[in-house]
C-alpha cells in the first residue's frame, strides 16, 4: 500500500491548531479531510449521526481506520446508550489517534473511557455544559486526559448565554486555567459557524488572547485562517529570536525580574514557529 502523505501528521496533537470535524456518515470525505490543511481530523459519530445510523457509521469509521486511515473520533458521552458500543468498535483499531469524548462532565468520564480503550489512547474531553465548566479542573486532572475542548454551541444552549465575546470569556478562561492546573496543553475553542473569514479571524484572535491554543472547525475553507491566526505572528517571531540571540550573547545572565518571563515567552514562540513553519522575514 502506498503511504499517504499525512500518515504521520507534521503537527503534534499537543499543539495542533485546527481540528476539522467530519461526519461519520460521509466516508467519501475522510480522505479529503486527511489531505487537507487540518492539523488534526476528527470523525464525528456523535451529534453528526442519527441514532439509527450509528452502527453503520461506526463500522465505516473502523474500516477506514483499519486500512490506512488516521484520525481522532468524537464519540458519544459517557451517559449515553451509545458510549459502550463506540468504545468497542474503536478499541485497538490501528489508525485511531485518540477520542474526543462528548459532553464530558466529570473526571471519571475521562478515566473510564481511557481504561476501556486499553489505557493507551488519549482522551480529549469536550466540555459543553455548565456542569462541565464547573468540573473542568477535575476533568483536566483525570488520568487519561489529553486536552480540553469547548463545545460552545451546546454550552450556550445549556446556559442561555449569548455568543457575545464578553459572555463567553468566563467558560473559555475557566478551561484555560483548568488546563494549566491539570498540566495539559492549552484548550481548543469551539467552532465558528459560517465561512466569513473576517469573523473567523476575529473570533480566533479572541480565543488566542484568552489563552486557547486550538479551534474546532466545520469546513476546510476555515483551515488556513485558523492556522494563521493561532500561529505566532512574524513580528512575534522576530522579537523572540532577537531576544534569545541577545540573551545568549550576554552569557544568559539574568538582569532583572522581567528576564525570566520574557525568556519563557520567547522560547515558546520560537518553538511554535519552528513547529508551524512560521518565518520571521
Secondary structure, DSSP 8 states (H G I E B T S, - for coil): ----TTSS-SS-TTT--EEEEEETT-GGGHHHHHTSS-SEEEEESSTTS-GGGHHHHHHHHHHHHHTT--EEEEE--TTSTTHHHHHHHHTT-TTEEEEEETT--SHHHHHHHHHHTTS-S-EEEEE-SHHHHHTHHHHHHSTTEEEEEE-HHHHHHHH---S-HHHHHHHHHHHHHHHHHTT----EE----S--HHHHHHHHHHHHHHT--EEEES-GGGHHHHHHHHS--HHHHHHHHHHHHHHHHTTT---STHHHHHHHHHHHHHHHHHHHT----
